[in-house]
Amino acid sequence: MSVDELSGYAGWAMTTVGEVEDYKHFLPRILELAVSSGVLEPEIVASKLRYGHWQDWPPQEKSALIDVFCEACVQALDEHTDEYDASCWFCGMAKLAIDLQPTMQAWESASSSNAALQLAQLLRSTLLFENDVDEMGYWGDIASETVRSIRAWLLGPNVHTRLTLARLATASNDIWMLDQALGARDRLVRQQVQ
């Protein structure tokens, strides 16, 4: 099935159309299109999985879903932000309460300038730092302790160092993104101190 054929169903699955078993039938193709098309949003897929109580699914199905989300996020780190947004998969992982520590470590240690730009993109969005849950977009229904840990990581010294060092190896036409992220980080740190 094409993106056009499946996108409507993917958005309405289980809440309006079909049951969990129907969604499971289409899920491999939904995930494939989420990885390859950028049209089917990982955050919505994660929301549908939560609605379908994926935690109660058989262990091999849960394990496969965790692997897809983690691998898609790590793979996206190598892509330029104009082509792909790793934070979508990262948000999906947070929605599904997947352990984020390995991905955050991979993000910090990735040597590509694209990984730094992806990190800058996440920090620049500032949705994670909104005080009103309704203003947080897809991040709004994620457990508050998870949001706090992501905020602490983004404002921590490792991310600051990673973004600062990335300026040395990033194409001149992309440095503005790192500068904006570093500026946003500095403002957010100052706000926390006040």
N, C-alpha and C positions, 0 to 999 in steps of 0.2 A: 504494500500500500504506500502511496505517496504521502508527502507532508500534507498536501491539500486534503487528501482523503481521510487522513487520520487526525489532523489537528483539532477539528471540531469535537470528535469523540474524546480525544485526550483531555480536553478542557471540561467536558461534561460527564465524564465517566463516573459511575457509581452514585453521584449526587443527583443526576437527572436520567442518565442512560446506563442500563446494565447493572450487573452485580460484580462482586470481587472476582469471581471466576472468569467473567468476560474480560475484565481488565487484565488479569493474569495472561489470558490468551494473547492479547495485543501488546503486552508489556515489552517483550523483546524488541519488537519493531519500534515502539515508542521510544525506548532507550537508544536504539540505533539512530533514530532520527534526531533525538535530543543531542547526541554526540556529534552527529555529522551536519545537521542543518542549521542549528542555532535558532530555529523557529519554535521548536517545542522546548519550553523553558524547564530546566532541571528543578527549579524551585516549585513549579506546579506539579511536576511528576512526584516530587517528594511530598507535597501536600496530599496528592491522591493516594500515595502509599500510606501515609499516616491515616487518612480517612479509611483505607482498606485494612487497617490494623496489621501492617506488614510484620510487626514484631511477633505476631502469633503464627506466622507462616512457617512451613517446614525449614529446618536449619539450612539446608542447601540452597533454598530460595533466598533466605535472608543473607547468607554469605555471598551469593552471586550479586545481589543488589549492592551490598557494601563494596564489593570489589569494583563494580561498574562506577559508582559514584567517586570512589577514591582514585581509581585509575584515570577517569575522565578529568578530574580536577588536576592531578599531577601532570597529565598530558597537556592540558590547557596552559600550563605554566610556560611551556616552550613557544606558545603562539603569541603573536603581537596582539595588543589590546584592540587594534582595528579589526582583527580577524576573529577574535574569540575572547570571552570574558570568563576567566577562571573563577571569579567570585560567585558566579551563578551555581556552579557545582559545589563550591565551598558552603554556600548558603543552604543548598539542598542537603549536604552532609549534616550541617547543624540542625536542620529541621528533623532529620531522621535520628538525631542523637548519636551519630557515628563519632567515634573518637577522633578529634581534630588534631591532636598533638603530632602524629606522624606527618600529616600534611603540612602543618605549620613549620615543622622542622625541615621538611623537604623544600618548602617555599624559601625559608631563610638560607638554606645551603645551596640552592640552585644557582649555578654560576652564570646563566644566560641573562642578558640584559632584558629579554622579554619577561622573565620571571620577576625581575625588579619592577618592570612596568605594570605587570599584573598586580603586584603588591601595592604599588602606588595607586592603581585604579581602585582597589578595595578601600584604601585609606582616604582617597579623595571623595568617594561617594558620600561619606559622613552619615549615611543612613543608620549605621550601627551606633552612632553617637546621639541620636535623637532621644529626647526625654519622653516624648509622647509615643506610646506603642503604635498609635494610628499613623504616625508619621514615619515609621520605620520600614514601610514597604514589606517585602517578603520576610524581613528579619523580625517583624513584630510578633510573630507567634512562636518564637524560639525561646526556650527556657532562659530565664534571666541570668542564671549562673553561667550558662554558655556564652551569652552575650557579654557578660562581664569579663570572662576569661579571654575572649577574642579582643575586646577593647584593651585589656591589659597587655596582651601580646603586641597589638598594633602600636601602642604607645611606649612599648618597652625598648630597651637599648639595642637589642639584636636587630629589630626592624629598622631603627634609626641608622645603625651602622650599615646595614645592607643597602638602604636607599642612598646613603651618602657615598658609599664606595661605588655604587652603580653609576653615579654621575661620570666617573672616569672612563667607563666603557660603553656608554650609551650614545647612540647617534645624536648629533646636535639637534636634530628636529624633534627629538623625544625628551630632551632634558627638561623642558617646561613641565612635563607631567611629574617628574621626580621632584622638581622644585615646589610645585603646588602641593604634592603629598607631604613633603617635609614642612612646608608652611602650615598646612592643616594640622599636622601632628603637633607642631609647636604651640599652636593656638589651643588645641584640645588639652595638652599637658598643662598650659597656663590656667585654663579654666578649672581643671581638677585641683590645682594648688589653691585657688581662691576660695 
